[in-house]
């Protein structure tokens, strides 16, 4: 395992509807120094940050609206375009796509694709809530470091991402049919599941991201 020699600063976007405490505590446990940002001014003050995390729970419309109101939408776009280490969680993953069936929301459009409501047989309850195994399509990804194919993570969602570009898919989950559980492109990562609610395996996700941000883990 790569050793993280320093505690990198990780900027965490506070949209007002995210489980901020859980995410920042997980980052601290993973060896990072989280720096919460709510405005573009605060984000610019954290320019030394080695990584950016966009968490979210609740409604995608509120998440995207908060990002646009504070101009943090531009920050997220520029950060990803510059291939700086980025981690989106739940709504933080859905917001990256072009559109969503949840209220007809227009996303940030960073990646082509859409967010669709689950259409599953009656025995599969919606929202999809609970622990499910994840299959890593890109097992060589640094985000999958020290994780095993089939490891379980915690999900809470009624909508799932459908990337137009299948090379984005980092991991899949089967819930009455396969869906995208995580994506990766360069040093941009995002998960539909909540690593901060996924105990030891979820903490490993944060350790891996912090490792990428600190330069201890590299993208092949």
Number of C-alpha atoms within 10 A of each C-alpha: 9 11 10 20 11 13 17 20 23 27 25 25 26 21 25 14 16 20 16 20 10 14 24 21 15 23 24 18 14 20 20 27 20 22 17 18 19 17 18 17 12 14 20 12 11 17 11 12 20 21 25 29 26 25 26 27 20 14 13 25 17 17 24 22 16 19 24 14 11 15 15 22 20 13 17 22 15 13 16 20 12 12 13 19 24 27 26 26 24 28 28 24 24 31 30 26 22 18 21 23 13 15 10 11 19 19 23 20 15 15 17 15 20 23 24 16 15 20 12 12 11 8 7 12 13 16 13 17 13 13 15 17 17 21 21 23 18 16 16 12 20 22 29 20 18 13 16 14 13 13 14 19 23 20 21 17 18 15 23 22 26 18 18 13 10 11 12 20 23 25 21 20 21 13 15 14 11 10 17 22 25 26 25 20 17 17 22 21 24 26 24 28 27 23 23 26 17 18 14 11 20 21 19 22 26 23 24 26 31 30 28 22 25 23 18 17 21 16 12 8
